């Protein structure tokens, strides 16, 4: 995998030879039937390394076309794609393909240069002009031949323009079949990255990440772009997906209100920022500002030619991935403490260094950095459900079963949680079957005609389907919780009237407002009745009666005017003076 230098051979030449050897070996294995079914094969370690080498070479020499053709593929797919390639060497003037050939292949120029030609339609009869007209070049390290005509036949020519040319021929049909059967979609690749390469998400259920992966926004930036600047604040957490970023610290940084770097270093224009670390694939930055509301203690800058990161808003991160759902927030906070300690230790170490040692530290080259023109691009992605065919099949099955009982259709683009919420909504929208129970309030079941019986006119079903209570005077509309409270009060009223069983219709006097005078009279009357009942019970019983405190009654029995132990009953054994004093203190302001 190492692009090293051997002898006097250049690094570029070594790479080309290595790619040619890999493709020729793969072609021989296919011709000799060493490789069986390419789609079902499990690539060996050597095959995976060879596939990664070719992929890395394409990325190095032609990053733009590599992003379109090979960037989103996993190791297993790259290990198989080498068997869709063939190697061909051509001489100057030789045609690679002609007009009318099949467009089954596309090509990569490993060495040399080709001309893409079309027929010269303006050539005069009997003239000496060339029958071809130049269209464009197929330069070294370039893919070409991807476009096809309507009839899948070539309408141009490819001719070698250099002394020699080496071309990789890629079978388009085989390439597409391998991709179709083994490709990871962009969202699946994102989920796989979050689960496998970020330790902070290993305690989070994969299903939760699948539902919330769209919250991670993808950004692509070129070398020199600054994601976060020192002493600024940001509301996003960043996770490095591809590439590498470096951590820069300004030489004007202070520790405990004292300068860390000597004045001589601070005044040096080429030593404005010292490199104190790197952020690699799967690592996080931005926790200080996003989670603790602190200014960024350092600058994060793209170090490689290109870097891809996923960022998530801190409110979304804390809402969906914090607390009982996985505790990655706490893990990140713990890592912040470690980074702060590491940073302070490094600053303390720099303060103890001699100026010669500080001058030998790694600094950013300000002159080279000024020449860069960094750019940033935000990639618009599709939700995981849209890209996952297996998820689509499950959604189709679930929707078919749900449509039998639901009136509304659930869109296939919803997440699992959104679909569950939608089904709950639809179930609540359905009318409640059955008839109202006697003694309870009437609940809307069906819409009746106005010419029905008088008592049925008040059974109504609201237009939007939610059951509601409509009373005869149409002044009261209640939900299920209010119905339960109403029934509870009715039961209390029936117990107060001494009804042990049976159902009694609701009457207005049951809920008539009680004045202070009526309340006092009722309590005294009930107290007298209880004393008479207890006196009869004591005369009929034998033996010594030991007075004990009254036991706790059930809810609804000893409340208000219920038939349980009242306030007067609890004080019946007190002397007359104490009872009067207690009555005066407890019922101050009431007539006695």
KOLVEX-527290 format. One record per residue (C-alpha): x, y, z; residue in three letters; residue number from 1. Coordinates in steps of 0.02 Angstrom, whole numbers, plus 50000, padded with zeros to 5 digits. Layout:
# KOLVEX-527290
MIDO X Y Z ALA NUM
...
***
This chain:
# KOLVEX-527290
MIDO 50000 50000 50000 UNK 1
MIDO 50147 50117 50027 UNK 2
MIDO 50187 50229 49879 UNK 3
MIDO 50373 50227 49913 UNK 4
MIDO 50524 50253 49804 UNK 5
MIDO 50634 50108 49750 UNK 6
MIDO 50802 50143 49668 UNK 7
MIDO 50797 50277 49534 UNK 8
MIDO 50616 50242 49486 UNK 9
MIDO 50496 50384 49522 UNK 10
MIDO 50350 50366 49639 UNK 11
MIDO 50226 50399 49498 UNK 12
MIDO 50304 50263 49390 UNK 13
MIDO 50298 50138 49532 UNK 14
MIDO 50114 50170 49558 UNK 15
MIDO 50073 50141 49375 UNK 16
MIDO 50172 49978 49371 UNK 17
MIDO 50086 49918 49529 UNK 18
MIDO 49912 49956 49458 UNK 19
MIDO 49955 49869 49295 UNK 20
MIDO 50016 49713 49387 UNK 21
MIDO 49858 49704 49493 UNK 22
MIDO 49742 49720 49343 UNK 23
MIDO 49840 49594 49239 UNK 24
MIDO 49838 49468 49381 UNK 25
MIDO 49650 49491 49405 UNK 26
MIDO 49622 49470 49217 UNK 27
MIDO 49723 49307 49215 UNK 28
MIDO 49625 49240 49364 UNK 29
MIDO 49461 49271 49273 UNK 30
MIDO 49524 49193 49110 UNK 31
MIDO 49592 49040 49201 UNK 32
MIDO 49430 49025 49300 UNK 33
MIDO 49523 49041 49464 UNK 34
MIDO 49385 49160 49518 UNK 35
MIDO 49212 49084 49519 UNK 36
MIDO 49060 49191 49551 UNK 37
MIDO 49124 49368 49576 UNK 38
MIDO 48965 49426 49661 UNK 39
MIDO 48967 49291 49795 UNK 40
MIDO 49155 49288 49825 UNK 41
MIDO 49227 49338 49993 UNK 42
MIDO 49385 49438 49950 UNK 43
MIDO 49545 49385 50036 UNK 44
MIDO 49660 49506 50126 UNK 45
MIDO 49771 49520 49972 UNK 46
MIDO 49622 49556 49859 UNK 47
MIDO 49559 49688 49979 UNK 48
MIDO 49731 49771 49984 UNK 49
MIDO 49742 49770 49794 UNK 50
MIDO 49570 49846 49777 UNK 51
MIDO 49612 49981 49904 UNK 52
MIDO 49776 50019 49813 UNK 53
MIDO 49685 50048 49648 UNK 54
MIDO 49553 50153 49734 UNK 55
MIDO 49686 50257 49821 UNK 56
MIDO 49777 50282 49656 UNK 57
MIDO 49618 50343 49570 UNK 58
MIDO 49585 50461 49715 UNK 59
MIDO 49763 50528 49706 UNK 60
MIDO 49773 50562 49519 UNK 61
MIDO 49592 50609 49481 UNK 62
MIDO 49495 50650 49637 UNK 63
MIDO 49347 50729 49548 UNK 64
MIDO 49302 50577 49442 UNK 65
MIDO 49350 50461 49583 UNK 66
MIDO 49216 50541 49693 UNK 67
MIDO 49085 50498 49562 UNK 68
MIDO 49142 50320 49524 UNK 69
MIDO 49226 50242 49676 UNK 70
MIDO 49213 50355 49828 UNK 71
MIDO 49059 50279 49909 UNK 72
MIDO 49115 50097 49898 UNK 73
MIDO 49170 49988 50042 UNK 74
MIDO 49323 49874 50047 UNK 75
MIDO 49230 49719 49990 UNK 76
MIDO 49165 49806 49835 UNK 77
MIDO 49336 49876 49790 UNK 78
MIDO 49407 49700 49808 UNK 79
MIDO 49284 49640 49675 UNK 80
MIDO 49292 49787 49555 UNK 81
MIDO 49470 49744 49502 UNK 82
MIDO 49398 49591 49413 UNK 83
MIDO 49293 49705 49302 UNK 84
MIDO 49454 49782 49228 UNK 85
MIDO 49570 49733 49086 UNK 86
MIDO 49737 49803 49032 UNK 87
MIDO 49779 49851 48852 UNK 88
MIDO 49935 49929 48774 UNK 89
MIDO 49921 50028 48612 UNK 90
MIDO 50041 50106 48487 UNK 91
MIDO 50032 50279 48410 UNK 92
MIDO 49888 50297 48286 UNK 93
MIDO 49803 50137 48342 UNK 94
MIDO 49616 50147 48373 UNK 95
MIDO 49549 50094 48542 UNK 96
MIDO 49371 50089 48476 UNK 97
MIDO 49281 50149 48321 UNK 98
MIDO 49111 50216 48276 UNK 99
MIDO 48978 50082 48290 UNK 100
MIDO 49067 49981 48426 UNK 101
MIDO 48969 49934 48580 UNK 102
MIDO 48975 50053 48727 UNK 103
MIDO 48992 49912 48852 UNK 104
MIDO 49158 49979 48918 UNK 105
MIDO 49228 50140 48987 UNK 106
MIDO 49414 50178 49002 UNK 107
MIDO 49552 50248 49112 UNK 108
MIDO 49713 50314 49034 UNK 109
MIDO 49853 50243 49140 UNK 110
MIDO 49991 50310 49029 UNK 111
MIDO 49996 50417 48871 UNK 112
MIDO 49863 50518 48783 UNK 113
MIDO 49719 50479 48665 UNK 114
MIDO 49617 50585 48545 UNK 115
MIDO 49428 50575 48539 UNK 116
MIDO 49375 50601 48358 UNK 117
MIDO 49213 50615 48260 UNK 118
MIDO 49174 50602 48075 UNK 119
MIDO 49218 50754 47973 UNK 120
MIDO 49050 50791 47894 UNK 121
MIDO 49120 50945 47802 UNK 122
MIDO 49249 50844 47704 UNK 123
MIDO 49237 50876 47516 UNK 124
MIDO 49230 50732 47395 UNK 125
MIDO 49398 50687 47323 UNK 126
MIDO 49487 50800 47446 UNK 127
MIDO 49643 50759 47544 UNK 128
MIDO 49568 50810 47709 UNK 129
MIDO 49569 50690 47855 UNK 130
MIDO 49407 50594 47877 UNK 131
MIDO 49411 50633 48065 UNK 132
MIDO 49380 50795 48157 UNK 133
MIDO 49458 50821 48328 UNK 134
MIDO 49336 50826 48475 UNK 135
MIDO 49440 50819 48636 UNK 136
MIDO 49586 50733 48721 UNK 137
MIDO 49585 50583 48835 UNK 138
MIDO 49730 50635 48944 UNK 139
MIDO 49831 50530 49065 UNK 140
MIDO 49742 50487 49228 UNK 141
MIDO 49571 50525 49154 UNK 142
MIDO 49414 50420 49136 UNK 143
MIDO 49321 50432 48971 UNK 144
MIDO 49193 50337 48869 UNK 145
MIDO 49057 50351 49000 UNK 146
MIDO 48930 50435 48887 UNK 147
MIDO 48832 50324 48770 UNK 148
MIDO 48715 50356 48625 UNK 149
MIDO 48531 50311 48620 UNK 150
MIDO 48570 50149 48527 UNK 151
MIDO 48711 50100 48650 UNK 152
MIDO 48835 50112 48505 UNK 153
MIDO 48988 50223 48492 UNK 154
MIDO 48971 50377 48384 UNK 155
MIDO 49153 50431 48399 UNK 156
MIDO 49330 50362 48384 UNK 157
MIDO 49472 50346 48509 UNK 158
MIDO 49647 50353 48433 UNK 159
MIDO 49816 50352 48519 UNK 160
MIDO 49902 50521 48503 UNK 161
MIDO 50061 50485 48602 UNK 162
MIDO 50201 50362 48560 UNK 163
MIDO 50124 50229 48670 UNK 164
MIDO 49973 50218 48781 UNK 165
MIDO 49917 50101 48920 UNK 166
MIDO 49730 50093 48953 UNK 167
MIDO 49623 50007 49084 UNK 168
MIDO 49462 49941 49006 UNK 169
MIDO 49319 49928 49131 UNK 170
MIDO 49166 49822 49092 UNK 171
MIDO 49020 49939 49126 UNK 172
MIDO 48888 49802 49146 UNK 173
MIDO 48995 49700 49266 UNK 174
MIDO 49041 49858 49360 UNK 175
MIDO 48859 49908 49383 UNK 176
MIDO 48808 49733 49437 UNK 177
MIDO 48945 49726 49569 UNK 178
MIDO 48895 49898 49630 UNK 179
MIDO 48710 49855 49632 UNK 180
MIDO 48734 49696 49733 UNK 181
MIDO 48863 49754 49859 UNK 182
MIDO 48853 49943 49866 UNK 183
MIDO 48822 50034 50028 UNK 184
MIDO 48713 50187 50002 UNK 185
MIDO 48777 50352 50065 UNK 186
MIDO 48662 50349 50216 UNK 187
MIDO 48706 50168 50258 UNK 188
MIDO 48889 50215 50247 UNK 189
MIDO 48857 50361 50364 UNK 190
MIDO 48768 50249 50490 UNK 191
MIDO 48906 50119 50478 UNK 192
MIDO 49034 50256 50510 UNK 193
MIDO 48941 50324 50661 UNK 194
MIDO 48919 50152 50739 UNK 195
MIDO 49089 50076 50703 UNK 196
MIDO 49215 50217 50707 UNK 197
MIDO 49150 50331 50844 UNK 198
MIDO 49164 50248 51015 UNK 199
MIDO 49042 50374 51088 UNK 200
MIDO 48900 50298 50986 UNK 201
MIDO 48932 50116 51028 UNK 202
MIDO 48815 50129 51177 UNK 203
MIDO 48675 50198 51066 UNK 204
MIDO 48555 50079 50980 UNK 205
MIDO 48585 50070 50792 UNK 206
MIDO 48398 50091 50761 UNK 207
MIDO 48403 50261 50845 UNK 208
MIDO 48549 50316 50736 UNK 209
MIDO 48458 50253 50580 UNK 210
MIDO 48308 50361 50624 UNK 211
MIDO 48410 50515 50664 UNK 212
MIDO 48553 50502 50538 UNK 213
MIDO 48478 50640 50431 UNK 214
MIDO 48517 50761 50574 UNK 215
MIDO 48703 50738 50535 UNK 216
MIDO 48742 50864 50398 UNK 217
MIDO 48885 50823 50279 UNK 218
MIDO 49012 50957 50234 UNK 219
MIDO 49160 50943 50116 UNK 220
MIDO 49303 51068 50131 UNK 221
MIDO 49470 51089 50045 UNK 222
MIDO 49642 51115 50119 UNK 223
MIDO 49660 51268 50228 UNK 224
MIDO 49476 51288 50269 UNK 225
MIDO 49446 51333 50453 UNK 226
MIDO 49298 51243 50531 UNK 227
MIDO 49319 51325 50700 UNK 228
MIDO 49425 51475 50748 UNK 229
MIDO 49506 51502 50917 UNK 230
MIDO 49403 51606 51041 UNK 231
MIDO 49245 51590 50933 UNK 232
MIDO 49089 51493 50981 UNK 233
MIDO 48992 51367 50877 UNK 234
MIDO 48831 51270 50901 UNK 235
MIDO 48886 51115 50805 UNK 236
MIDO 48979 50955 50847 UNK 237
MIDO 49093 50890 50709 UNK 238
MIDO 49146 50712 50668 UNK 239
MIDO 49284 50682 50539 UNK 240
MIDO 49226 50559 50405 UNK 241
MIDO 49370 50572 50280 UNK 242
MIDO 49533 50666 50279 UNK 243
MIDO 49626 50746 50423 UNK 244
MIDO 49617 50911 50515 UNK 245
MIDO 49752 50992 50620 UNK 246
MIDO 49737 51083 50785 UNK 247
MIDO 49819 51255 50788 UNK 248
MIDO 49857 51365 50938 UNK 249
MIDO 49894 51549 50922 UNK 250
MIDO 50063 51603 50990 UNK 251
MIDO 49971 51746 51077 UNK 252
MIDO 49881 51622 51190 UNK 253
MIDO 49894 51655 51376 UNK 254
MIDO 49886 51536 51525 UNK 255
MIDO 49834 51607 51694 UNK 256
MIDO 49844 51782 51618 UNK 257
MIDO 50025 51756 51571 UNK 258
MIDO 50096 51735 51394 UNK 259
MIDO 50146 51558 51349 UNK 260
MIDO 50262 51599 51204 UNK 261
MIDO 50408 51720 51215 UNK 262
MIDO 50388 51890 51136 UNK 263
MIDO 50517 51847 51004 UNK 264
MIDO 50408 51703 50942 UNK 265
MIDO 50249 51807 50946 UNK 266
MIDO 50326 51939 50834 UNK 267
MIDO 50384 51812 50705 UNK 268
MIDO 50265 51822 50556 UNK 269
MIDO 50297 51641 50507 UNK 270
MIDO 50259 51576 50681 UNK 271
MIDO 50084 51640 50713 UNK 272
MIDO 50006 51468 50744 UNK 273
MIDO 50087 51313 50817 UNK 274
MIDO 50023 51138 50774 UNK 275
MIDO 49979 51047 50936 UNK 276
MIDO 49887 50897 50865 UNK 277
MIDO 49782 50816 50727 UNK 278
MIDO 49602 50759 50713 UNK 279
MIDO 49587 50596 50616 UNK 280
MIDO 49443 50493 50547 UNK 281
MIDO 49311 50453 50677 UNK 282
MIDO 49367 50588 50799 UNK 283
MIDO 49263 50732 50862 UNK 284
MIDO 49294 50918 50885 UNK 285
MIDO 49188 51065 50939 UNK 286
MIDO 49134 50993 51107 UNK 287
MIDO 49201 51140 51209 UNK 288
MIDO 49091 51267 51123 UNK 289
MIDO 48938 51160 51087 UNK 290
MIDO 48918 51068 51252 UNK 291
MIDO 48997 51183 51381 UNK 292
MIDO 48967 51354 51300 UNK 293
MIDO 49153 51392 51310 UNK 294
MIDO 49251 51482 51174 UNK 295
MIDO 49352 51366 51063 UNK 296
MIDO 49524 51345 51144 UNK 297
MIDO 49607 51313 50975 UNK 298
MIDO 49581 51323 50787 UNK 299
MIDO 49529 51173 50681 UNK 300
MIDO 49592 51179 50501 UNK 301
MIDO 49586 51055 50356 UNK 302
MIDO 49758 50980 50333 UNK 303
MIDO 49734 50859 50186 UNK 304
MIDO 49681 50909 50010 UNK 305
MIDO 49501 50875 50057 UNK 306
MIDO 49408 50829 50215 UNK 307
MIDO 49230 50771 50244 UNK 308
MIDO 49144 50797 50410 UNK 309
MIDO 48972 50765 50483 UNK 310
MIDO 48904 50900 50597 UNK 311
MIDO 48752 50899 50709 UNK 312
MIDO 48668 51040 50803 UNK 313
MIDO 48699 51027 50989 UNK 314
MIDO 48513 51037 51032 UNK 315
MIDO 48476 50887 50919 UNK 316
MIDO 48625 50792 50987 UNK 317
MIDO 48573 50819 51168 UNK 318
MIDO 48390 50780 51132 UNK 319
MIDO 48410 50618 51036 UNK 320
MIDO 48576 50548 51101 UNK 321
MIDO 48585 50606 51280 UNK 322
MIDO 48530 50539 51448 UNK 323
MIDO 48449 50368 51453 UNK 324
MIDO 48462 50343 51265 UNK 325
MIDO 48649 50313 51263 UNK 326
MIDO 48746 50441 51365 UNK 327
MIDO 48864 50500 51227 UNK 328
MIDO 48846 50677 51293 UNK 329
MIDO 48922 50623 51458 UNK 330
MIDO 49060 50532 51365 UNK 331
MIDO 49098 50688 51264 UNK 332
MIDO 49101 50793 51421 UNK 333
MIDO 49226 50671 51496 UNK 334
MIDO 49333 50686 51339 UNK 335
MIDO 49326 50875 51356 UNK 336
MIDO 49401 50863 51530 UNK 337
MIDO 49540 50754 51461 UNK 338
MIDO 49573 50876 51318 UNK 339
MIDO 49575 51024 51437 UNK 340
MIDO 49700 50936 51550 UNK 341
MIDO 49803 50886 51398 UNK 342
MIDO 49801 51063 51331 UNK 343
MIDO 49849 51140 51499 UNK 344
MIDO 49990 51014 51518 UNK 345
MIDO 50054 51056 51345 UNK 346
MIDO 50048 51242 51380 UNK 347
MIDO 50139 51218 51545 UNK 348
MIDO 50270 51117 51452 UNK 349
MIDO 50293 51253 51321 UNK 350
MIDO 50318 51383 51459 UNK 351
MIDO 50462 51279 51528 UNK 352
MIDO 50548 51259 51358 UNK 353
MIDO 50696 51360 51301 UNK 354
MIDO 50670 51476 51154 UNK 355
MIDO 50772 51362 51040 UNK 356
MIDO 50656 51217 51078 UNK 357
MIDO 50501 51322 51051 UNK 358
MIDO 50569 51381 50884 UNK 359
MIDO 50588 51200 50828 UNK 360
MIDO 50404 51159 50856 UNK 361
MIDO 50290 51130 50706 UNK 362
MIDO 50211 51291 50645 UNK 363
MIDO 50091 51330 50505 UNK 364
MIDO 50176 51402 50352 UNK 365
MIDO 50086 51568 50339 UNK 366
MIDO 50153 51610 50165 UNK 367
MIDO 50094 51442 50093 UNK 368
MIDO 49930 51457 50185 UNK 369
MIDO 49899 51628 50107 UNK 370
MIDO 49910 51551 49933 UNK 371
MIDO 49771 51426 49968 UNK 372
MIDO 49593 51461 49915 UNK 373
MIDO 49494 51350 50033 UNK 374
MIDO 49313 51311 49992 UNK 375
MIDO 49171 51225 50082 UNK 376
MIDO 49022 51132 50011 UNK 377
MIDO 48869 51068 50103 UNK 378
MIDO 48809 50902 50032 UNK 379
MIDO 48621 50877 50023 UNK 380
MIDO 48579 50699 50074 UNK 381
MIDO 48423 50592 50069 UNK 382
MIDO 48350 50509 50223 UNK 383
MIDO 48402 50330 50260 UNK 384
MIDO 48228 50258 50224 UNK 385
MIDO 48231 50320 50043 UNK 386
MIDO 48399 50241 50006 UNK 387
MIDO 48374 50074 50091 UNK 388
MIDO 48279 49947 49982 UNK 389
MIDO 48260 49828 50130 UNK 390
MIDO 48178 49965 50231 UNK 391
MIDO 48062 50002 50085 UNK 392
MIDO 48004 49821 50080 UNK 393
MIDO 47969 49822 50267 UNK 394
MIDO 47875 49985 50250 UNK 395
MIDO 47769 49911 50109 UNK 396
MIDO 47724 49759 50214 UNK 397
MIDO 47682 49863 50367 UNK 398
MIDO 47580 49986 50266 UNK 399
MIDO 47478 49848 50185 UNK 400
MIDO 47432 49780 50356 UNK 401
MIDO 47398 49952 50425 UNK 402
MIDO 47288 50004 50279 UNK 403
MIDO 47161 49870 50326 UNK 404
MIDO 47117 49964 50485 UNK 405
MIDO 47173 50141 50446 UNK 406
MIDO 47091 50266 50333 UNK 407
MIDO 47244 50373 50305 UNK 408
MIDO 47396 50313 50207 UNK 409
MIDO 47568 50320 50287 UNK 410
MIDO 47701 50392 50168 UNK 411
MIDO 47848 50278 50135 UNK 412
MIDO 47972 50419 50167 UNK 413
MIDO 47936 50427 50354 UNK 414
MIDO 48051 50360 50487 UNK 415
MIDO 47997 50217 50598 UNK 416
MIDO 47955 50335 50741 UNK 417
MIDO 47855 50450 50627 UNK 418
MIDO 47757 50302 50558 UNK 419
MIDO 47716 50243 50735 UNK 420
MIDO 47655 50417 50782 UNK 421
MIDO 47549 50424 50624 UNK 422
MIDO 47469 50257 50663 UNK 423
MIDO 47428 50313 50839 UNK 424
MIDO 47347 50469 50768 UNK 425
MIDO 47242 50366 50649 UNK 426
MIDO 47188 50247 50786 UNK 427
MIDO 47130 50394 50891 UNK 428
MIDO 47033 50462 50743 UNK 429
MIDO 46929 50302 50730 UNK 430
MIDO 46753 50308 50810 UNK 431
MIDO 46734 50208 50970 UNK 432
MIDO 46625 50052 50942 UNK 433
MIDO 46487 49997 51059 UNK 434
MIDO 46343 50081 51150 UNK 435
MIDO 46352 50198 51298 UNK 436
MIDO 46337 50113 51467 UNK 437
MIDO 46188 50159 51572 UNK 438
MIDO 46224 50293 51700 UNK 439
MIDO 46373 50359 51602 UNK 440
MIDO 46383 50504 51485 UNK 441
MIDO 46342 50480 51302 UNK 442
MIDO 46495 50469 51190 UNK 443
MIDO 46486 50504 51004 UNK 444
MIDO 46477 50340 50906 UNK 445
MIDO 46381 50371 50747 UNK 446
MIDO 46297 50515 50660 UNK 447
MIDO 46108 50499 50674 UNK 448
MIDO 45974 50583 50572 UNK 449
MIDO 45876 50725 50650 UNK 450
MIDO 45714 50628 50627 UNK 451
MIDO 45771 50492 50750 UNK 452
MIDO 45710 50470 50928 UNK 453
MIDO 45721 50619 51042 UNK 454
MIDO 45851 50539 51157 UNK 455
MIDO 45963 50492 51011 UNK 456
MIDO 45980 50667 50943 UNK 457
MIDO 46117 50702 51067 UNK 458
MIDO 46232 50562 51007 UNK 459
MIDO 46351 50653 50891 UNK 460
MIDO 46510 50612 50800 UNK 461
MIDO 46620 50763 50771 UNK 462
MIDO 46671 50800 50591 UNK 463
MIDO 46853 50755 50619 UNK 464
MIDO 46811 50589 50704 UNK 465
MIDO 46871 50615 50883 UNK 466
MIDO 46743 50553 51012 UNK 467
MIDO 46672 50693 51117 UNK 468
MIDO 46534 50709 51247 UNK 469
MIDO 46389 50821 51201 UNK 470
MIDO 46259 50855 51337 UNK 471
MIDO 46079 50897 51309 UNK 472
MIDO 46104 51083 51333 UNK 473
MIDO 46260 51077 51220 UNK 474
MIDO 46359 51180 51345 UNK 475
MIDO 46480 51044 51401 UNK 476
MIDO 46610 50956 51294 UNK 477
MIDO 46724 50836 51388 UNK 478
MIDO 46866 50719 51350 UNK 479
MIDO 46897 50545 51420 UNK 480
MIDO 46988 50607 51576 UNK 481
MIDO 46844 50722 51619 UNK 482
MIDO 46723 50578 51594 UNK 483
MIDO 46819 50474 51721 UNK 484
MIDO 46814 50616 51847 UNK 485
MIDO 46628 50639 51817 UNK 486
MIDO 46593 50454 51845 UNK 487
MIDO 46697 50458 52003 UNK 488
MIDO 46592 50601 52072 UNK 489
MIDO 46433 50508 52027 UNK 490
MIDO 46493 50355 52124 UNK 491
MIDO 46530 50464 52274 UNK 492
MIDO 46355 50537 52266 UNK 493
MIDO 46276 50364 52259 UNK 494
MIDO 46378 50305 52409 UNK 495
MIDO 46327 50460 52505 UNK 496
MIDO 46144 50417 52475 UNK 497
MIDO 46173 50242 52545 UNK 498
MIDO 46155 50150 52380 UNK 499
MIDO 46262 49994 52389 UNK 500
MIDO 46232 49935 52211 UNK 501
MIDO 46138 49983 52056 UNK 502
MIDO 46147 50133 51943 UNK 503
MIDO 46057 50295 51976 UNK 504
MIDO 46031 50428 51845 UNK 505
MIDO 46116 50593 51868 UNK 506
MIDO 46009 50731 51937 UNK 507
MIDO 46042 50915 51950 UNK 508
MIDO 46016 50921 52139 UNK 509
MIDO 46161 50799 52161 UNK 510
MIDO 46279 50937 52109 UNK 511
MIDO 46183 51085 52181 UNK 512
MIDO 46294 51213 52268 UNK 513
MIDO 46297 51191 52458 UNK 514
MIDO 46290 51344 52571 UNK 515
MIDO 46383 51356 52736 UNK 516
MIDO 46221 51336 52833 UNK 517
MIDO 46165 51180 52738 UNK 518
MIDO 46338 51106 52755 UNK 519
MIDO 46336 51131 52944 UNK 520
MIDO 46162 51057 52963 UNK 521
MIDO 46204 50904 52859 UNK 522
MIDO 46361 50868 52958 UNK 523
MIDO 46269 50881 53125 UNK 524
MIDO 46130 50769 53060 UNK 525
MIDO 46252 50637 53000 UNK 526
MIDO 46346 50646 53166 UNK 527
MIDO 46187 50615 53262 UNK 528
MIDO 46143 50465 53153 UNK 529
MIDO 46315 50390 53177 UNK 530
MIDO 46308 50411 53366 UNK 531
MIDO 46139 50324 53372 UNK 532
MIDO 46204 50178 53268 UNK 533
MIDO 46360 50159 53376 UNK 534
MIDO 46260 50168 53539 UNK 535
MIDO 46148 50028 53479 UNK 536
MIDO 46301 49925 53432 UNK 537
MIDO 46383 49952 53603 UNK 538
MIDO 46227 49898 53699 UNK 539
MIDO 46213 49737 53602 UNK 540
MIDO 46397 49692 53620 UNK 541
MIDO 46471 49605 53774 UNK 542
MIDO 46637 49629 53863 UNK 543
MIDO 46747 49778 53883 UNK 544
MIDO 46757 49894 53735 UNK 545
MIDO 46930 49967 53701 UNK 546
MIDO 46922 50127 53603 UNK 547
MIDO 47037 50131 53453 UNK 548
MIDO 47065 50262 53320 UNK 549
MIDO 46953 50242 53170 UNK 550
MIDO 47036 50151 53026 UNK 551
MIDO 47072 50234 52860 UNK 552
MIDO 46925 50228 52742 UNK 553
MIDO 46932 50203 52553 UNK 554
MIDO 46940 50352 52439 UNK 555
MIDO 46768 50421 52409 UNK 556
MIDO 46692 50353 52571 UNK 557
MIDO 46761 50472 52702 UNK 558
MIDO 46771 50628 52596 UNK 559
MIDO 46665 50781 52627 UNK 560
MIDO 46490 50725 52676 UNK 561
MIDO 46521 50537 52659 UNK 562
MIDO 46461 50412 52789 UNK 563
MIDO 46630 50382 52872 UNK 564
MIDO 46709 50447 53031 UNK 565
MIDO 46679 50634 53033 UNK 566
MIDO 46771 50769 53126 UNK 567
MIDO 46642 50767 53266 UNK 568
MIDO 46652 50579 53284 UNK 569
MIDO 46838 50589 53315 UNK 570
MIDO 46812 50713 53457 UNK 571
MIDO 46665 50626 53545 UNK 572
MIDO 46771 50562 53693 UNK 573
MIDO 46841 50734 53733 UNK 574
MIDO 46769 50839 53870 UNK 575
MIDO 46643 50971 53829 UNK 576
MIDO 46760 51118 53853 UNK 577
MIDO 46894 51047 53740 UNK 578
MIDO 46766 51006 53607 UNK 579
MIDO 46699 51183 53610 UNK 580
MIDO 46874 51255 53598 UNK 581
MIDO 46916 51142 53452 UNK 582
MIDO 46755 51186 53366 UNK 583
MIDO 46791 51370 53389 UNK 584
MIDO 46968 51353 53322 UNK 585
MIDO 46922 51241 53176 UNK 586
MIDO 46764 51332 53126 UNK 587
MIDO 46811 51509 53167 UNK 588
MIDO 46686 51628 53093 UNK 589
MIDO 46547 51499 53074 UNK 590
MIDO 46387 51504 53178 UNK 591
MIDO 46390 51375 53321 UNK 592
***
